[in-house]
Amino acid sequence: MTNGHAGDAELERERSQQKNPLSGKLALVTGASSGIGRAVAIALSREGARVVAVARDSARLAETVKAAGRFSSAVALQADLTAAHAIPALFEHLQREGRRLDILVHSAGLLHQALMEHARIEDFDAQYAVNVRAPYALTKTLLPMMTSPGGQIIFVNSSAGLAAKRSNIGQYGATKHALKAVADSLREEVNPKGIKVVTLYLGRTATPMQEALYQTEGTDYHPGTLIQPEDVASAIVYTLMLSDTVEVTDISMRPMKKSY
């Protein structure tokens, strides 16, 4: 006799893979242990994509894979993408599987706030390593696996990547402006090969990183008033499912309730 819960999960998996443009696609998602990355990994799996979830926290990453695995195949690759060996090892893992990569989602990020007078150069270096160098190096390494038309690359950026209008985000804003430049230049390079590149510029989103930021600021954290990770994931999935005749290049999202 088939276990009832197992049967329900299998039925849900089969339904998610029927007549869906993302069904069977291979997607790699960074920062997948929580927040936006977790929501994106689960949303892609729900649409039938095969997900490779990457993050540093192995325990929380396992939770993401368990949730995503209800809908489609999902595997966890624990890695610190700022470490010298991490990206080559990840590439070798994918090559051993003999797979073509269809979707690459960069959602890992790091934020430190401080006035320039008090800011630490070490924090600037750490943010550059996570926010700019890691996605650049990962994309460069994985591009040979995305040579076929139809590949899509998603950069989850910040509204600070468009305008640094607060006095204490000079370091963070600089890295996010740099990430915008990486994405915009990459788009010109890979569009002729049939690969799409989209950047999302997000306002404050209800993530663990944002909660920690509120605590640092000494202000009350009300996640219900912020952008929800699931809404970001929905926007990404919708964009990925558009036909090959159109490319969305930039999406800006901000909380409906503004803080001035």
FIKOLZA-1660 file (N, C-alpha, C; in steps of 0.1 Angstrom, whole numbers, plus 5000, padded with zeros to 4 digits):
% residues 260
   i   px   py   pz ch aa at
   1 5009 4988 5000  A  M  N
   1 5000 5000 5000  A  M CA
   1 5009 5012 5000  A  M  C
   2 5006 5022 4992  A  T  N
   2 5013 5034 4991  A  T CA
   2 5010 5044 5002  A  T  C
   3 5020 5049 5009  A  N  N
   3 5018 5059 5019  A  N CA
   3 5010 5071 5014  A  N  C
   4 5000 5076 5021  A  G  N
   4 4992 5086 5016  A  G CA
   4 4999 5099 5013  A  G  C
   5 5008 5103 5023  A  H  N
   5 5016 5115 5021  A  H CA
   5 5025 5114 5009  A  H  C
   6 5032 5103 5007  A  A  N
   6 5041 5100 4996  A  A CA
   6 5033 5101 4983  A  A  C
   7 5021 5095 4983  A  G  N
   7 5013 5095 4971  A  G CA
   7 5009 5109 4967  A  G  C
   8 5005 5117 4977  A  D  N
   8 5001 5131 4974  A  D CA
   8 5013 5139 4968  A  D  C
   9 5025 5137 4974  A  A  N
   9 5037 5144 4969  A  A CA
   9 5040 5140 4955  A  A  C
  10 5039 5127 4952  A  E  N
  10 5042 5123 4938  A  E CA
  10 5032 5128 4928  A  E  C
  11 5019 5129 4932  A  L  N
  11 5009 5134 4923  A  L CA
  11 5012 5149 4921  A  L  C
  12 5015 5156 4932  A  E  N
  12 5018 5171 4930  A  E CA
  12 5030 5173 4921  A  E  C
  13 5040 5164 4922  A  R  N
  13 5052 5165 4914  A  R CA
  13 5048 5163 4899  A  R  C
  14 5040 5153 4896  A  E  N
  14 5036 5150 4882  A  E CA
  14 5028 5162 4876  A  E  C
  15 5019 5167 4884  A  R  N
  15 5011 5179 4879  A  R CA
  15 5020 5191 4876  A  R  C
  16 5031 5193 4885  A  S  N
  16 5039 5205 4883  A  S CA
  16 5047 5204 4870  A  S  C
  17 5049 5192 4865  A  Q  N
  17 5058 5190 4853  A  Q CA
  17 5050 5188 4840  A  Q  C
  18 5037 5190 4841  A  Q  N
  18 5029 5188 4829  A  Q CA
  18 5028 5201 4821  A  Q  C
  19 5032 5202 4809  A  K  N
  19 5030 5213 4800  A  K CA
  19 5036 5226 4806  A  K  C
  20 5048 5226 4811  A  N  N
  20 5053 5238 4818  A  N CA
  20 5067 5240 4811  A  N  C
  21 5069 5253 4807  A  P  N
  21 5082 5256 4800  A  P CA
  21 5094 5254 4808  A  P  C
  22 5093 5254 4822  A  L  N
  22 5104 5252 4830  A  L CA
  22 5106 5238 4834  A  L  C
  23 5097 5229 4831  A  S  N
  23 5098 5215 4835  A  S CA
  23 5110 5208 4829  A  S  C
  24 5118 5202 4837  A  G  N
  24 5130 5195 4833  A  G CA
  24 5142 5204 4831  A  G  C
  25 5141 5218 4832  A  K  N
  25 5152 5227 4832  A  K CA
  25 5161 5225 4844  A  K  C
  26 5174 5227 4842  A  L  N
  26 5183 5227 4853  A  L CA
  26 5186 5241 4858  A  L  C
  27 5184 5244 4871  A  A  N
  27 5186 5257 4876  A  A CA
  27 5195 5256 4888  A  A  C
  28 5204 5265 4889  A  L  N
  28 5213 5267 4900  A  L CA
  28 5210 5280 4907  A  L  C
  29 5207 5279 4920  A  V  N
  29 5203 5290 4928  A  V CA
  29 5213 5292 4940  A  V  C
  30 5220 5304 4941  A  T  N
  30 5228 5307 4952  A  T CA
  30 5221 5313 4963  A  T  C
  31 5226 5313 4975  A  G  N
  31 5220 5319 4987  A  G CA
  31 5207 5312 4990  A  G  C
  32 5206 5299 4987  A  A  N
  32 5194 5291 4988  A  A CA
  32 5190 5286 5001  A  A  C
  33 5197 5289 5012  A  S  N
  33 5194 5284 5025  A  S CA
  33 5183 5292 5032  A  S  C
  34 5180 5304 5027  A  S  N
  34 5170 5312 5034  A  S CA
  34 5166 5324 5025  A  S  C
  35 5156 5331 5029  A  G  N
  35 5151 5343 5022  A  G CA
  35 5147 5341 5008  A  G  C
  36 5152 5350 5000  A  I  N
  36 5149 5350 4985  A  I CA
  36 5154 5338 4978  A  I  C
  37 5166 5334 4981  A  G  N
  37 5171 5322 4975  A  G CA
  37 5163 5310 4977  A  G  C
  38 5159 5308 4990  A  R  N
  38 5150 5296 4993  A  R CA
  38 5137 5297 4986  A  R  C
  39 5131 5309 4986  A  A  N
  39 5118 5310 4979  A  A CA
  39 5119 5308 4964  A  A  C
  40 5130 5312 4958  A  V  N
  40 5132 5310 4944  A  V CA
  40 5134 5295 4941  A  V  C
  41 5142 5288 4949  A  A  N
  41 5145 5274 4947  A  A CA
  41 5132 5266 4948  A  A  C
  42 5124 5269 4958  A  I  N
  42 5111 5262 4959  A  I CA
  42 5101 5265 4948  A  I  C
  43 5101 5278 4944  A  A  N
  43 5092 5282 4933  A  A CA
  43 5096 5275 4920  A  A  C
  44 5109 5274 4917  A  L  N
  44 5113 5268 4905  A  L CA
  44 5110 5253 4905  A  L  C
  45 5112 5247 4916  A  S  N
  45 5109 5232 4918  A  S CA
  45 5094 5230 4916  A  S  C
  46 5086 5239 4921  A  R  N
  46 5071 5238 4919  A  R CA
  46 5067 5238 4904  A  R  C
  47 5076 5245 4896  A  E  N
  47 5073 5245 4882  A  E CA
  47 5079 5234 4874  A  E  C
  48 5086 5225 4881  A  G  N
  48 5091 5213 4875  A  G CA
  48 5106 5214 4871  A  G  C
  49 5113 5225 4875  A  A  N
  49 5127 5226 4873  A  A CA
  49 5135 5217 4882  A  A  C
  50 5146 5213 4878  A  R  N
  50 5156 5205 4886  A  R CA
  50 5165 5215 4892  A  R  C
  51 5165 5216 4906  A  V  N
  51 5172 5227 4913  A  V CA
  51 5185 5222 4919  A  V  C
  52 5196 5229 4917  A  V  N
  52 5208 5228 4925  A  V CA
  52 5209 5240 4934  A  V  C
  53 5207 5237 4947  A  A  N
  53 5207 5248 4957  A  A CA
  53 5220 5249 4964  A  A  C
  54 5226 5261 4964  A  V  N
  54 5239 5264 4969  A  V CA
  54 5238 5274 4980  A  V  C
  55 5245 5271 4991  A  A  N
  55 5246 5281 5002  A  A CA
  55 5257 5276 5011  A  A  C
  56 5260 5284 5021  A  R  N
  56 5271 5280 5031  A  R CA
  56 5265 5272 5043  A  R  C
  57 5253 5275 5047  A  D  N
  57 5247 5268 5058  A  D CA
  57 5241 5255 5054  A  D  C
  58 5247 5244 5057  A  S  N
  58 5243 5231 5052  A  S CA
  58 5230 5227 5058  A  S  C
  59 5228 5230 5071  A  A  N
  59 5215 5226 5078  A  A CA
  59 5203 5232 5072  A  A  C
  60 5204 5245 5070  A  R  N
  60 5193 5253 5064  A  R CA
  60 5191 5250 5050  A  R  C
  61 5202 5247 5043  A  L  N
  61 5202 5243 5029  A  L CA
  61 5194 5230 5027  A  L  C
  62 5196 5221 5037  A  A  N
  62 5189 5208 5036  A  A CA
  62 5174 5210 5038  A  A  C
  63 5170 5220 5046  A  E  N
  63 5156 5223 5047  A  E CA
  63 5150 5228 5034  A  E  C
  64 5157 5236 5027  A  T  N
  64 5153 5241 5014  A  T CA
  64 5151 5230 5004  A  T  C
  65 5161 5221 5004  A  V  N
  65 5160 5209 4994  A  V CA
  65 5149 5200 4998  A  V  C
  66 5146 5198 5011  A  K  N
  66 5135 5190 5015  A  K CA
  66 5122 5196 5010  A  K  C
  67 5120 5209 5011  A  A  N
  67 5108 5216 5007  A  A CA
  67 5107 5216 4992  A  A  C
  68 5118 5218 4985  A  A  N
  68 5117 5218 4970  A  A CA
  68 5115 5205 4964  A  A  C
  69 5120 5194 4971  A  G  N
  69 5120 5181 4966  A  G CA
  69 5106 5175 4966  A  G  C
  70 5096 5182 4972  A  R  N
  70 5082 5178 4971  A  R CA
  70 5077 5179 4957  A  R  C
  71 5083 5188 4949  A  F  N
  71 5078 5191 4936  A  F CA
  71 5086 5186 4924  A  F  C
  72 5100 5186 4926  A  S  N
  72 5109 5182 4916  A  S CA
  72 5122 5178 4922  A  S  C
  73 5131 5173 4914  A  S  N
  73 5144 5169 4920  A  S CA
  73 5152 5181 4925  A  S  C
  74 5158 5180 4936  A  A  N
  74 5166 5191 4942  A  A CA
  74 5177 5185 4950  A  A  C
  75 5189 5191 4947  A  V  N
  75 5201 5187 4955  A  V CA
  75 5208 5199 4961  A  V  C
  76 5215 5196 4972  A  A  N
  76 5221 5207 4979  A  A CA
  76 5236 5206 4977  A  A  C
  77 5243 5217 4974  A  L  N
  77 5257 5218 4973  A  L CA
  77 5262 5229 4983  A  L  C
  78 5267 5224 4994  A  Q  N
  78 5272 5234 5005  A  Q CA
  78 5285 5240 5000  A  Q  C
  79 5286 5253 4999  A  A  N
  79 5298 5260 4994  A  A CA
  79 5298 5274 4998  A  A  C
  80 5310 5279 5001  A  D  N
  80 5313 5293 5003  A  D CA
  80 5319 5298 4990  A  D  C
  81 5311 5305 4983  A  L  N
  81 5316 5309 4969  A  L CA
  81 5327 5319 4969  A  L  C
  82 5331 5324 4981  A  T  N
  82 5342 5333 4982  A  T CA
  82 5355 5325 4984  A  T  C
  83 5354 5312 4987  A  A  N
  83 5366 5304 4988  A  A CA
  83 5372 5300 4975  A  A  C
  84 5385 5299 4974  A  A  N
  84 5392 5298 4961  A  A CA
  84 5388 5285 4954  A  A  C
  85 5385 5274 4962  A  H  N
  85 5382 5261 4956  A  H CA
  85 5368 5259 4953  A  H  C
  86 5359 5267 4958  A  A  N
  86 5345 5264 4958  A  A CA
  86 5339 5264 4944  A  A  C
  87 5341 5274 4936  A  I  N
  87 5335 5275 4923  A  I CA
  87 5340 5264 4913  A  I  C
  88 5353 5261 4912  A  P  N
  88 5358 5250 4904  A  P CA
  88 5352 5237 4908  A  P  C
  89 5351 5235 4922  A  A  N
  89 5345 5222 4926  A  A CA
  89 5330 5221 4922  A  A  C
  90 5323 5232 4923  A  L  N
  90 5309 5232 4918  A  L CA
  90 5308 5229 4904  A  L  C
  91 5317 5235 4896  A  F  N
  91 5317 5232 4881  A  F CA
  91 5320 5218 4878  A  F  C
  92 5329 5212 4885  A  E  N
  92 5333 5198 4883  A  E CA
  92 5321 5189 4887  A  E  C
  93 5314 5193 4897  A  H  N
  93 5302 5184 4901  A  H CA
  93 5292 5184 4890  A  H  C
  94 5289 5196 4884  A  L  N
  94 5279 5197 4874  A  L CA
  94 5284 5190 4861  A  L  C
  95 5297 5191 4858  A  Q  N
  95 5302 5184 4847  A  Q CA
  95 5301 5169 4848  A  Q  C
  96 5303 5163 4860  A  R  N
  96 5302 5149 4862  A  R CA
  96 5288 5144 4859  A  R  C
  97 5279 5153 4862  A  E  N
  97 5265 5149 4859  A  E CA
  97 5261 5150 4844  A  E  C
  98 5270 5156 4836  A  G  N
  98 5268 5157 4822  A  G CA
  98 5256 5166 4818  A  G  C
  99 5254 5176 4826  A  R  N
  99 5242 5184 4824  A  R CA
  99 5245 5198 4818  A  R  C
 100 5235 5203 4811  A  R  N
 100 5235 5216 4806  A  R CA
 100 5228 5225 4816  A  R  C
 101 5233 5236 4819  A  L  N
 101 5227 5245 4828  A  L CA
 101 5218 5255 4821  A  L  C
 102 5205 5256 4825  A  D  N
 102 5196 5264 4818  A  D CA
 102 5193 5277 4825  A  D  C
 103 5194 5277 4839  A  I  N
 103 5190 5289 4846  A  I CA
 103 5200 5291 4858  A  I  C
 104 5205 5303 4859  A  L  N
 104 5215 5306 4870  A  L CA
 104 5209 5318 4877  A  L  C
 105 5207 5317 4890  A  V  N
 105 5201 5327 4898  A  V CA
 105 5211 5331 4909  A  V  C
 106 5215 5343 4909  A  H  N
 106 5224 5349 4919  A  H CA
 106 5216 5356 4930  A  H  C
 107 5214 5350 4941  A  S  N
 107 5207 5357 4952  A  S CA
 107 5214 5358 4965  A  S  C
 108 5227 5353 4966  A  A  N
 108 5235 5355 4978  A  A CA
 108 5239 5369 4979  A  A  C
 109 5240 5374 4991  A  G  N
 109 5244 5388 4993  A  G CA
 109 5248 5391 5007  A  G  C
 110 5255 5402 5009  A  L  N
 110 5261 5406 5022  A  L CA
 110 5259 5421 5023  A  L  C
 111 5255 5425 5035  A  L  N
 111 5253 5440 5038  A  L CA
 111 5259 5444 5051  A  L  C
 112 5267 5454 5050  A  H  N
 112 5272 5461 5062  A  H CA
 112 5269 5476 5061  A  H  C
 113 5264 5482 5071  A  Q  N
 113 5261 5497 5070  A  Q CA
 113 5270 5504 5080  A  Q  C
 114 5275 5515 5075  A  A  N
 114 5284 5524 5084  A  A CA
 114 5287 5537 5076  A  A  C
 115 5288 5548 5084  A  L  N
 115 5293 5560 5078  A  L CA
 115 5307 5558 5074  A  L  C
 116 5311 5565 5063  A  M  N
 116 5325 5563 5058  A  M CA
 116 5335 5565 5069  A  M  C
 117 5332 5575 5078  A  E  N
 117 5342 5578 5089  A  E CA
 117 5345 5566 5098  A  E  C
 118 5335 5558 5100  A  H  N
 118 5336 5547 5109  A  H CA
 118 5337 5533 5101  A  H  C
 119 5335 5533 5089  A  A  N
 119 5334 5520 5081  A  A CA
 119 5348 5513 5081  A  A  C
 120 5347 5500 5081  A  R  N
 120 5359 5492 5081  A  R CA
 120 5362 5487 5067  A  R  C
 121 5374 5488 5063  A  I  N
 121 5378 5483 5049  A  I CA
 121 5376 5468 5048  A  I  C
 122 5378 5461 5059  A  E  N
 122 5375 5447 5059  A  E CA
 122 5361 5443 5055  A  E  C
 123 5351 5452 5060  A  D  N
 123 5337 5450 5056  A  D CA
 123 5335 5452 5042  A  D  C
 124 5342 5463 5037  A  F  N
 124 5341 5466 5022  A  F CA
 124 5346 5454 5014  A  F  C
 125 5357 5448 5018  A  D  N
 125 5363 5437 5011  A  D CA
 125 5354 5425 5011  A  D  C
 126 5348 5423 5023  A  A  N
 126 5338 5411 5024  A  A CA
 126 5326 5413 5015  A  A  C
 127 5321 5425 5015  A  Q  N
 127 5309 5427 5006  A  Q CA
 127 5313 5426 4991  A  Q  C
 128 5324 5431 4988  A  Y  N
 128 5328 5430 4974  A  Y CA
 128 5330 5415 4970  A  Y  C
 129 5336 5407 4979  A  A  N
 129 5338 5393 4976  A  A CA
 129 5325 5385 4974  A  A  C
 130 5315 5388 4982  A  V  N
 130 5302 5381 4981  A  V CA
 130 5293 5387 4970  A  V  C
 131 5292 5401 4970  A  N  N
 131 5282 5407 4961  A  N CA
 131 5287 5409 4947  A  N  C
 132 5300 5409 4944  A  V  N
 132 5305 5412 4931  A  V CA
 132 5314 5401 4925  A  V  C
 133 5324 5398 4933  A  R  N
 133 5334 5388 4927  A  R CA
 133 5328 5374 4926  A  R  C
 134 5321 5370 4936  A  A  N
 134 5315 5356 4935  A  A CA
 134 5306 5354 4924  A  A  C
 135 5296 5363 4922  A  P  N
 135 5287 5361 4910  A  P CA
 135 5294 5363 4897  A  P  C
 136 5304 5372 4897  A  Y  N
 136 5312 5373 4884  A  Y CA
 136 5319 5360 4881  A  Y  C
 137 5326 5355 4891  A  A  N
 137 5334 5343 4889  A  A CA
 137 5326 5331 4886  A  A  C
 138 5314 5330 4893  A  L  N
 138 5306 5318 4891  A  L CA
 138 5300 5319 4877  A  L  C
 139 5295 5330 4872  A  T  N
 139 5290 5332 4859  A  T CA
 139 5300 5329 4848  A  T  C
 140 5312 5334 4850  A  K  N
 140 5323 5331 4841  A  K CA
 140 5326 5317 4840  A  K  C
 141 5326 5310 4851  A  T  N
 141 5329 5295 4851  A  T CA
 141 5318 5287 4845  A  T  C
 142 5306 5291 4847  A  L  N
 142 5294 5282 4842  A  L CA
 142 5289 5286 4828  A  L  C
 143 5294 5297 4823  A  L  N
 143 5289 5301 4809  A  L CA
 143 5291 5290 4799  A  L  C
 144 5302 5282 4799  A  P  N
 144 5303 5271 4789  A  P CA
 144 5292 5261 4790  A  P  C
 145 5285 5260 4801  A  M  N
 145 5274 5251 4803  A  M CA
 145 5261 5257 4798  A  M  C
 146 5261 5270 4794  A  M  N
 146 5249 5277 4790  A  M CA
 146 5251 5282 4776  A  M  C
 147 5258 5274 4768  A  T  N
 147 5260 5279 4754  A  T CA
 147 5248 5278 4745  A  T  C
 148 5239 5269 4748  A  S  N
 148 5227 5267 4740  A  S CA
 148 5217 5278 4742  A  S  C
 149 5210 5283 4731  A  P  N
 149 5200 5293 4732  A  P CA
 149 5190 5289 4743  A  P  C
 150 5184 5299 4750  A  G  N
 150 5174 5296 4760  A  G CA
 150 5179 5297 4774  A  G  C
 151 5192 5299 4776  A  G  N
 151 5197 5301 4789  A  G CA
 151 5193 5314 4795  A  G  C
 152 5192 5314 4808  A  Q  N
 152 5187 5327 4815  A  Q CA
 152 5195 5329 4828  A  Q  C
 153 5200 5341 4830  A  I  N
 153 5208 5345 4842  A  I CA
 153 5201 5356 4849  A  I  C
 154 5198 5354 4862  A  I  N
 154 5191 5363 4871  A  I CA
 154 5201 5369 4881  A  I  C
 155 5201 5382 4882  A  F  N
 155 5209 5388 4893  A  F CA
 155 5199 5395 4902  A  F  C
 156 5199 5390 4915  A  V  N
 156 5191 5397 4925  A  V CA
 156 5199 5408 4931  A  V  C
 157 5196 5420 4927  A  N  N
 157 5203 5432 4931  A  N CA
 157 5195 5440 4942  A  N  C
 158 5198 5452 4944  A  S  N
 158 5191 5460 4954  A  S CA
 158 5188 5474 4948  A  S  C
 159 5178 5481 4954  A  S  N
 159 5176 5495 4950  A  S CA
 159 5188 5503 4952  A  S  C
 160 5197 5499 4961  A  A  N
 160 5210 5506 4963  A  A CA
 160 5219 5505 4951  A  A  C
 161 5216 5495 4942  A  G  N
 161 5223 5494 4929  A  G CA
 161 5219 5504 4919  A  G  C
 162 5209 5512 4922  A  L  N
 162 5204 5522 4913  A  L CA
 162 5207 5536 4918  A  L  C
 163 5206 5538 4931  A  A  N
 163 5208 5551 4938  A  A CA
 163 5212 5548 4952  A  A  C
 164 5223 5554 4957  A  A  N
 164 5227 5553 4971  A  A CA
 164 5223 5565 4978  A  A  C
 165 5211 5565 4983  A  K  N
 165 5205 5578 4988  A  K CA
 165 5206 5578 5004  A  K  C
 166 5213 5569 5010  A  R  N
 166 5215 5569 5024  A  R CA
 166 5229 5571 5027  A  R  C
 167 5232 5578 5038  A  S  N
 167 5246 5581 5041  A  S CA
 167 5255 5570 5045  A  S  C
 168 5248 5559 5050  A  N  N
 168 5256 5548 5056  A  N CA
 168 5257 5536 5047  A  N  C
 169 5254 5537 5034  A  I  N
 169 5254 5525 5025  A  I CA
 169 5264 5527 5014  A  I  C
 170 5274 5535 5016  A  G  N
 170 5284 5537 5005  A  G CA
 170 5291 5524 5000  A  G  C
 171 5295 5516 5010  A  Q  N
 171 5302 5504 5006  A  Q CA
 171 5292 5494 4999  A  Q  C
 172 5281 5492 5005  A  Y  N
 172 5271 5483 4999  A  Y CA
 172 5266 5488 4986  A  Y  C
 173 5263 5500 4985  A  G  N
 173 5258 5506 4972  A  G CA
 173 5269 5505 4961  A  G  C
 174 5281 5507 4965  A  A  N
 174 5292 5506 4955  A  A CA
 174 5293 5492 4949  A  A  C
 175 5291 5481 4958  A  T  N
 175 5291 5468 4953  A  T CA
 175 5279 5465 4944  A  T  C
 176 5268 5470 4948  A  K  N
 176 5256 5468 4940  A  K CA
 176 5256 5475 4927  A  K  C
 177 5262 5487 4926  A  H  N
 177 5264 5494 4914  A  H CA
 177 5273 5486 4905  A  H  C
 178 5283 5480 4911  A  A  N
 178 5293 5472 4903  A  A CA
 178 5286 5460 4897  A  A  C
 179 5277 5453 4905  A  L  N
 179 5269 5442 4900  A  L CA
 179 5260 5445 4889  A  L  C
 180 5255 5457 4889  A  K  N
 180 5247 5462 4878  A  K CA
 180 5255 5463 4865  A  K  C
 181 5267 5468 4867  A  A  N
 181 5276 5469 4855  A  A CA
 181 5280 5455 4850  A  A  C
 182 5282 5446 4859  A  V  N
 182 5285 5432 4854  A  V CA
 182 5273 5427 4846  A  V  C
 183 5261 5428 4851  A  A  N
 183 5249 5423 4844  A  A CA
 183 5247 5430 4831  A  A  C
 184 5248 5443 4831  A  D  N
 184 5245 5450 4818  A  D CA
 184 5255 5447 4807  A  D  C
 185 5268 5446 4811  A  S  N
 185 5278 5442 4801  A  S CA
 185 5276 5428 4797  A  S  C
 186 5273 5419 4806  A  L  N
 186 5271 5405 4802  A  L CA
 186 5260 5403 4793  A  L  C
 187 5249 5411 4795  A  R  N
 187 5238 5410 4786  A  R CA
 187 5242 5413 4771  A  R  C
 188 5250 5423 4769  A  E  N
 188 5254 5426 4756  A  E CA
 188 5263 5415 4750  A  E  C
 189 5270 5408 4758  A  E  N
 189 5279 5397 4754  A  E CA
 189 5271 5385 4750  A  E  C
 190 5261 5381 4758  A  V  N
 190 5255 5368 4756  A  V CA
 190 5241 5368 4749  A  V  C
 191 5235 5380 4747  A  N  N
 191 5223 5381 4740  A  N CA
 191 5224 5375 4726  A  N  C
 192 5235 5378 4718  A  P  N
 192 5236 5372 4705  A  P CA
 192 5236 5357 4705  A  P  C
 193 5239 5350 4717  A  K  N
 193 5239 5336 4718  A  K CA
 193 5226 5330 4722  A  K  C
 194 5216 5340 4724  A  G  N
 194 5203 5335 4728  A  G CA
 194 5201 5334 4743  A  G  C
 195 5210 5340 4751  A  I  N
 195 5209 5339 4766  A  I CA
 195 5204 5353 4771  A  I  C
 196 5194 5352 4780  A  K  N
 196 5188 5364 4786  A  K CA
 196 5195 5367 4799  A  K  C
 197 5195 5380 4803  A  V  N
 197 5200 5384 4815  A  V CA
 197 5191 5395 4821  A  V  C
 198 5186 5392 4834  A  V  N
 198 5177 5401 4840  A  V CA
 198 5182 5405 4854  A  V  C
 199 5180 5417 4858  A  T  N
 199 5184 5422 4872  A  T CA
 199 5171 5426 4879  A  T  C
 200 5170 5422 4891  A  L  N
 200 5159 5427 4900  A  L CA
 200 5165 5437 4910  A  L  C
 201 5159 5449 4911  A  Y  N
 201 5164 5459 4921  A  Y CA
 201 5153 5459 4932  A  Y  C
 202 5157 5454 4943  A  L  N
 202 5147 5452 4954  A  L CA
 202 5148 5463 4965  A  L  C
 203 5137 5467 4970  A  G  N
 203 5137 5475 4982  A  G CA
 203 5137 5465 4994  A  G  C
 204 5134 5470 5006  A  R  N
 204 5135 5462 5018  A  R CA
 204 5126 5450 5017  A  R  C
 205 5132 5438 5019  A  T  N
 205 5125 5425 5017  A  T CA
 205 5126 5417 5030  A  T  C
 206 5116 5410 5033  A  A  N
 206 5115 5403 5046  A  A CA
 206 5124 5390 5046  A  A  C
 207 5136 5393 5049  A  T  N
 207 5146 5382 5049  A  T CA
 207 5154 5382 5062  A  T  C
 208 5161 5371 5066  A  P  N
 208 5169 5372 5078  A  P CA
 208 5179 5383 5078  A  P  C
 209 5185 5386 5066  A  M  N
 209 5195 5397 5065  A  M CA
 209 5188 5410 5069  A  M  C
 210 5176 5412 5064  A  Q  N
 210 5169 5424 5067  A  Q CA
 210 5165 5426 5082  A  Q  C
 211 5161 5414 5087  A  E  N
 211 5158 5414 5102  A  E CA
 211 5170 5418 5110  A  E  C
 212 5182 5413 5106  A  A  N
 212 5194 5416 5114  A  A CA
 212 5197 5431 5112  A  A  C
 213 5194 5437 5100  A  L  N
 213 5197 5451 5098  A  L CA
 213 5188 5459 5107  A  L  C
 214 5175 5456 5108  A  Y  N
 214 5166 5463 5117  A  Y CA
 214 5171 5463 5131  A  Y  C
 215 5176 5451 5135  A  Q  N
 215 5182 5450 5149  A  Q CA
 215 5194 5459 5151  A  Q  C
 216 5202 5460 5141  A  T  N
 216 5214 5469 5142  A  T CA
 216 5210 5483 5142  A  T  C
 217 5199 5487 5135  A  E  N
 217 5194 5501 5135  A  E CA
 217 5186 5504 5148  A  E  C
 218 5182 5494 5155  A  G  N
 218 5175 5496 5167  A  G CA
 218 5160 5500 5165  A  G  C
 219 5155 5495 5153  A  T  N
 219 5141 5498 5150  A  T CA
 219 5133 5485 5149  A  T  C
 220 5120 5486 5151  A  D  N
 220 5111 5475 5151  A  D CA
 220 5110 5468 5137  A  D  C
 221 5110 5455 5137  A  Y  N
 221 5110 5448 5125  A  Y CA
 221 5096 5442 5123  A  Y  C
 222 5089 5447 5112  A  H  N
 222 5076 5443 5108  A  H CA
 222 5076 5437 5094  A  H  C
 223 5079 5424 5093  A  P  N
 223 5081 5418 5080  A  P CA
 223 5069 5418 5071  A  P  C
 224 5057 5419 5077  A  G  N
 224 5045 5420 5069  A  G CA
 224 5044 5432 5061  A  G  C
 225 5052 5443 5064  A  T  N
 225 5051 5455 5056  A  T CA
 225 5061 5456 5045  A  T  C
 226 5070 5446 5044  A  L  N
 226 5081 5446 5035  A  L CA
 226 5077 5437 5023  A  L  C
 227 5086 5437 5012  A  I  N
 227 5084 5428 5001  A  I CA
 227 5086 5414 5006  A  I  C
 228 5078 5405 5001  A  Q  N
 228 5079 5391 5006  A  Q CA
 228 5087 5383 4996  A  Q  C
 229 5096 5374 5001  A  P  N
 229 5105 5366 4992  A  P CA
 229 5097 5359 4982  A  P  C
 230 5085 5354 4985  A  E  N
 230 5077 5346 4976  A  E CA
 230 5072 5355 4964  A  E  C
 231 5070 5368 4967  A  D  N
 231 5066 5377 4956  A  D CA
 231 5078 5379 4946  A  D  C
 232 5090 5380 4952  A  V  N
 232 5102 5381 4943  A  V CA
 232 5104 5368 4935  A  V  C
 233 5102 5357 4941  A  A  N
 233 5103 5344 4934  A  A CA
 233 5092 5343 4923  A  A  C
 234 5080 5348 4926  A  S  N
 234 5070 5348 4915  A  S CA
 234 5074 5356 4903  A  S  C
 235 5079 5368 4906  A  A  N
 235 5084 5377 4895  A  A CA
 235 5095 5370 4887  A  A  C
 236 5104 5363 4894  A  I  N
 236 5114 5356 4886  A  I CA
 236 5109 5345 4878  A  I  C
 237 5100 5337 4884  A  V  N
 237 5094 5326 4876  A  V CA
 237 5087 5331 4864  A  V  C
 238 5079 5341 4866  A  Y  N
 238 5071 5347 4855  A  Y CA
 238 5080 5351 4844  A  Y  C
 239 5091 5358 4847  A  T  N
 239 5100 5363 4837  A  T CA
 239 5107 5351 4830  A  T  C
 240 5111 5341 4837  A  L  N
 240 5117 5329 4831  A  L CA
 240 5108 5322 4821  A  L  C
 241 5095 5323 4823  A  M  N
 241 5085 5316 4815  A  M CA
 241 5081 5323 4803  A  M  C
 242 5086 5336 4801  A  L  N
 242 5082 5343 4789  A  L CA
 242 5088 5337 4776  A  L  C
 243 5083 5339 4765  A  S  N
 243 5087 5333 4752  A  S CA
 243 5101 5338 4749  A  S  C
 244 5107 5331 4739  A  D  N
 244 5121 5335 4735  A  D CA
 244 5121 5348 4727  A  D  C
 245 5110 5353 4724  A  T  N
 245 5109 5366 4716  A  T CA
 245 5111 5378 4724  A  T  C
 246 5111 5377 4737  A  V  N
 246 5112 5389 4746  A  V CA
 246 5122 5386 4757  A  V  C
 247 5128 5397 4761  A  E  N
 247 5137 5397 4773  A  E CA
 247 5134 5408 4782  A  E  C
 248 5131 5405 4795  A  V  N
 248 5130 5415 4805  A  V CA
 248 5144 5418 4810  A  V  C
 249 5148 5431 4810  A  T  N
 249 5161 5434 4814  A  T CA
 249 5163 5438 4829  A  T  C
 250 5153 5446 4833  A  D  N
 250 5153 5452 4847  A  D CA
 250 5140 5452 4853  A  D  C
 251 5139 5448 4866  A  I  N
 251 5127 5448 4874  A  I CA
 251 5130 5456 4887  A  I  C
 252 5122 5466 4890  A  S  N
 252 5123 5473 4903  A  S CA
 252 5111 5469 4911  A  S  C
 253 5113 5466 4924  A  M  N
 253 5103 5462 4933  A  M CA
 253 5106 5470 4946  A  M  C
 254 5095 5475 4953  A  R  N
 254 5096 5481 4965  A  R CA
 254 5084 5479 4974  A  R  C
 255 5085 5480 4987  A  P  N
 255 5074 5477 4996  A  P CA
 255 5063 5487 4993  A  P  C
 256 5050 5482 4993  A  M  N
 256 5039 5491 4991  A  M CA
 256 5038 5502 5002  A  M  C
 257 5041 5498 5014  A  K  N
 257 5041 5508 5025  A  K CA
 257 5055 5514 5026  A  K  C
 258 5056 5527 5023  A  K  N
 258 5069 5533 5022  A  K CA
 258 5073 5539 5036  A  K  C
 259 5086 5539 5039  A  S  N
 259 5092 5545 5051  A  S CA
 259 5100 5557 5046  A  S  C
 260 5096 5569 5050  A  Y  N
 260 5103 5581 5046  A  Y CA
 260 5110 5587 5058  A  Y  C
% end
